[in-house]
Amino acid sequence: MYTLSNRLKIFSVALIILGALGWGYSYMSSHKTLDEVKTMLAEEEASHGGGHDVASTTGHAAVDAHTDAAEDHGDAHAEHVMHQIHNRPYSALYVAAFFFFMIALGVLAFYGIQYASQAGWSPVLFRVMEGITYYVLPGGLIVLAIAMWAGDHIFIWMDPEVVAHDKLIQGKVGWLNKSGFLIRGLIFLGGWSAYRYFSRKFSLAQDNADINDNSNFKKNFRISAGFLVFYIYTESMMSWDWIMSVDPHWFSTLFGWYVFASMFVSGITVIALITIYLKSKGLLEFVNDSHMHDLAKFMFAISIFWTYLWFSQFMLIWYANIPEEVTYFVTRIQDYKLPFFGMLALNFIFPFLVLMNSDYKRIPWFIVMAGIAILVGHYVDIYNMIMPATVGDRWGFGMAEFGAIFFFLGLFMLVVFYALSKQPLLAKGNPFIKESEHFHY
């Protein structure tokens, strides 16, 4: 049975404190005044050799008119940049919060699929999956709380003044309103958490049941099948609400599947990394290299699936070249070239090359190396979804981003490893446990 060590507790709490301090500093330093932003823009323009000589304009009236127009435009631009700078700490916090939440939700979907399909290879990993999914409820509530607290710093449709002057958003207020957003979010989290609670309950009850009593396993099978139907609808709606509505002028009919692929491969990757960590501590002796091979195979396969969805969404929109659709990718290619294309390398090229060989899927350090690349790549994927709509070209990776990552990494580790320490790491009552223990690929 796993015991949460003091060293891991201290490390997790240290990450939380360090992250909170870093993010807090970025939040305080982001509250620049309009005059400070004007000065910053003037320095940027000077450093880039910007500006032009208005003295050559013919006629004093023309010079005055040009100067007045330039000042008005300059004030509007400076105010816009000021809002983007203010938005960055909120957005960085939201990106990190959603990233760690989606890992737990991806694992919950994978766990449900294993039960519904009555897979024989995976029951030895069920306790690891149950530990990770413990983060679904607190992580989801935190994401929802940040969204409501940040408001129009992330979601412009939460600003009544913006809505009053935007006919397109006005046509969506039946869906995009704070009350509906909050109610739907609570329904999503309530359904996912209820499945997690009852599935875990039946799984533990099965361990203590008579050897010929599989009633709890059958209950788990039935609720897992029902959960997957609920999940496939609510995950798509959650993707629309929590991510796509950041830019309410744009939509993609493939977006729910795209986000699902990202959370699914991230969740499977974390299952593999935590399993390797526990095995290094002398635990999970019943997990063999064939189990690791299958996890790595899923990491490889879902990375290919994610790439297929990325290409399908990108290529169809880019080729059609409809202005209100293609602007989503134009913004990212122009202002986010490095994270946009770097994400593709991390999420596809690297795992494709590292995990394509079957033998490499059995080598822990190969899996860890590919797993780290996949997780970094999918964090950048979420970053690319949120930041262009909230901070524009004022993006970067600094105290706000790293502070938020450290905070939620520490919280995620603390919650997950606490959950792992509550029960034995083997689901001994599962009717497929012997098949799983002797699994060989």
N, C-alpha and C positions, 0 to 999 in steps of 0.2 A: 504493500500500500504506500502511495506517495505521501510524503510529508513536506509541507511548505517550509522551506528553510529560512532562517533569519537573514541569511545573505541575500536571498532573492527578494524578501520583503524590503530590506533596506535599499537594495538597488532599485526596486520599483518605486518606492516612496521618494527616493532621491531624484529619479526621473520626473516624477510628478511635480516636485518642488522646483526643480531646475526648469522644467517646461513652463510652469506657471509664472516664474519670475521672468523668463525670457519673453513669453507672450505679453505679460503685463508691461514690460519695458517698451515693447513695440507698440502696444496700445496707447500708452502715454505719449510716446514720441510721434505718433501719427496725427495727433490733433494740432495740425498746423493751421495758422490763420491765413486769410486770403492774401494779406501783404507778404507773408513769408513764402507762400506759393508763387506769387508774382516775382519775388526776388529770385527764387529757385529757377523759374522758367527763364528769366532774363539771363541768368548765369549759364543755363544750358544752351540757350540760343547763341550767346557770345562764344561759348566753347566750341560750338559747331559752325562758327563763322556766319551765323544767320543775320537777318536784318537787311534793310535796304535804305538807300538815301532818298528821302522824300523831298529834298531841296531841289531836285531836278524837275519836280512837277511844275508845270506852267500855271502861273496865277496863284495869288495868295488864297483865294477862296477854295481852289482845288486842294491846296495843301491843308487848309483847315478842315475841310470835309473829310479828306483822307485820314487825317490824324484822329478826328473824332470817331470815325468808323473803326479805325484800328484799335482805339482804346476800348470801345464797346465790345468788339470781338475779343480783345485781350482779356477783359474782365470776365466775359462769359467762359472763355477757355480756361482761365485760371480757377474759376469756381468749379468747373467740371473736373479739373485735375485735383482740386482740393477734396472733392467728394470721393474720387477714386483712391486717394491716399488714405482718407478716413476709413474706407471700406476694407482695406487690405487686412488688418488684424482680424476682423470679423470673418472674412472669407477664408483666411488661413486656418482659423479655428474650426470653421465648418467643414472644410476639406478633410482635415485630420480626423474630426469626429465621425464623419460619414465613412471614411476609409476603414477605420477599425470596426465600426458597426457592420459594414457590409461584409467583412471577413466572417463575423459570427453568423450573419444571415445566410451567407453562402454555404457555410458548414451545416446549418440547419436544413437547407434544401438537400444537400448531399446525404445527410443522415436520413432524412425522410425517404429519399430514393432507395437507399439500402434496405430499409424496412419494407417499403412497398414492393420492391422487386424480389424480396426474400434472398438477397445476395448471400452466398455462403462464404466468401473470402474475407468479409470486412468486420464481423462481430468482435474480433479482438481489438478493434480500434474504436468501438462504440463509446467507451468511457472517455477517451480523448475528445471525441466529437461532442459528447454531452458537456464536457468541461468548457470547451470553446463557446458553445451555444449559450452558456450561462450569461454571456455578455450581451445577448440580444436585447433584453429588456432595459437594463441600465443604459447601454450604448444608444439604443433607439430613442429613449426618453431624453437623453442629452442632446442628440441631434435635433429633435423636435423643439426642445427648449432654446437651443441656440438660434434656430430659425425664427422662432417667435420673438426672441429678445433682439436679435439683429434687425429684424424687420426689413425696411427698405434699404438697408446697407447691403443686403444680399438679393432680396426680391423686390424689384421696382414696382410690382403690382400691389405691394402693401402700402405704397405712398398715394394717398387720396389725390394729391395735386397732380401727380403723373397720370393717374387714371382719368382725371377730369379733362386732360388735354390729349388723350390717346384713344382714338376710336377703336383700334384693334383690341386693346386690353379691355375696353368697355364691353366689347362683344363676348368676353370670356369671364366676366365678373360672376356669372352663375356658378362657375367652378373655382376660379381664382379669387377667393375671399378668405379672410383670416379664420372665420368660424368653420367653414368647410375644410380648410387646410388642417386645422387642429383636430377636428372630429375624425376626418379620414385617417390621419396619422395615428390617433389613439385606437381606431378600429384595426388598422394594420398591425400595430404592436400587440394589441390584445389578442388577436387571432394567432399570431406567430408565437407569442409567449405561452398561450394556453396549450398549444400543441407541444411545445417544449416541456412544459410542466407535466402534462399527462403522459407523454411518451417516456420521460425519465422515470416517472412514478411506476409505470407498467414494467419498464425495464428492470428496475430494482426489485419490484414484486416478483418478477419471474425468477430472479436469483434465489428467492426464498421459498418458491413453490415446490411441490412434489415433482419428482423426476418425470412423471408422465402427464403433468398438468401444464399445458401450453396455452391456457386461456389468456394470460396476460400478453403473451406474444401475439396471439390472434387479435386482441384489442389494439395492440400497437400497429399491426398490419393495417387494420381498418382505418384508424385515425390518420395514419401516414398517407394512405391513398386519398382521404378527404382533404388533408392538409395540402397536398401537392396541387389539387385543383384550386383551393383557396389561394395558395401561394402564387401560382402563375398569373392570376388576375391582380392580386394586390401588389405584387412586386412591380408589375408594369405601371400601375397607378402611382405607386410610391416614387418610381423613377420620373414620372411626369411632374409630380408635385415637388419633390425634394431636390431635383436637379434640373430638369428641362425647363421648369417655369422660371428659373433664374434669368433666362432670356425668353420672355413670353411672346416675342414676335416670331420665333422660330420653332419648328416642330419636325419630328421624324417619326414615322410609323414603325421604325425598327429600333427605336431608342430603348424600349423596355428590355428587349432581348440583348441589346448591346451591353447595358448595365448588368444584366444577369450574368453574362459570360465573364465580365470583369470580376464580379463578386464570387462567382463559382470557382474560377481558377485560383483566386486569392485565398479562398477558404480551404481548398484542397491543399494548397501549398503550405498553409499554416498547420494543417493536420500533419503533414510530412515533417515539418521542422520540429514541432513539439514532440512527435514520436521519436525522432532521432535524438532529441535532447534527453528524453526520459530513458531511452535505451543506453545512452552514454552514462546515466546514473545507475545502471544495473537493473533497471526496471523494464517492464514489457518484454520479458524474456520469451514470451510466446509469439512475439511479432518477428517474422523472419524476413530474409531479403526478398522473398516473393511478394510479400505485402508492400514493401518499399518500392519494388518494381512496379506494382499496380498503381500506387499513388503517383509515382513519377510518370507513369504512362498517362494517367488522367491529367497531370500538369501539362504534359506535352500535347495531348489531344485537345484540351480546352483552350490552350494557347493558339492552336491552329484554328479552332472554332471562333475564338475572339477575333483573330485576324480576318477571317472570312466575313464576319459581321462588320468589322471596321471598314474593310474594302467595299463591301456592298453598300454601306451607308455613304461612304465618301465618294465612290466612283459614280453612283447614280445621280447624286446631287450635283457633283462637279460637272458631269457630262451634260445634264439637263440645263445647267446654267440659268436657273430661274433666280432672279435677283434676291427675293426674300428668303430663299433657301441657301444659296451658295455663299451669302455673306457670312454665314457661320464659319465656314472653312477658310474664306479669304482672310478674315480677322486672325485666325490662328496661324495661318501660313505666313502672313506678313509680320505679326507682332510676337508670335510664339514659335518661331521656326525650330529652335533647339528642343524645347520640351515636346513639341508636336511630333517631329520626326524621331527624336531620341526615344520617345515612348514606343514607337514602332519597333525600334531596334531591341529595346529591353523586353518587350512583350512577345515578340515573334522571332527575330533573328537569333538572339542569344539562346533562349530555351530550345529552339529548333536545332541548332548546331550541337548544343551540349547534351540534350536528352534524346536525340534521334537514335543513337546507338543503344541497343537493348542492354548490353552489359553495363553501360554507364548508369542506367536506371537503378542498379543495385548498389552503387557506390555512394555512401552517405555524403561525402564532401562534394561530389558532383551535384547531388540533389540540393544540398545547402546553397551551393554557388548559384545554381539555376533559380532556386527559390527566392534568394535575396534579390536577384535581378527582376524576377517576376513581380515581387511585392513593390519594389521601387518603381517599376514601370507602371503598375496599376495605381499607385499613389499619384504619379504624374498624369495618368489618364483622368482621374477625378479632378486634379488640379486644372487640366485643360478644359474640363467641362464647366468649371465654376468661374475661374479667374477672369477670362476675357470679358465676360458680361458684367463683372463687378469692379475690376480695377483697370481694365483696358490695357494700355501699354506700360502701366506703372507696376508691373509684376517683378518678382525677384524671389530669391531664396535666402531669407535672412532670419532675424530673431523671431518674427511672427510665425513663419513656417516651421522652423526647427523647434521653437518653443512649444507649438501646438502638437507636433509629432511626438516629442519627448513626453509631454503630459499624457496624451492618450495611449502611448506605448506603455508607460508605467501603469496606468489604470487598467489597461487590457491585461497585462501580465498578472497584476495583483488579483483581478477578478477570476481569470481563467485558472491560474494555478491554485487559488483558494478552492475553486470548485473541484478541481482534480483531486485535492487532498481529502475530500469528504467521503469518498467511497473507494472500495478496491478497484483496481484498474482492469479487472477482467469481468466481463458480463457472463459469469459462469452458467447462468440458467438459460441462456439463449439456446434454442434447439439446434442451431447451426454452429455452436461454439467448437465442437470437436473437428468439424470440417474446416473451420477457419484456422484452428491451431495447426492442422496438418496441411494447410494450403501450400501447394507447390505449382509454380508456373513453369 
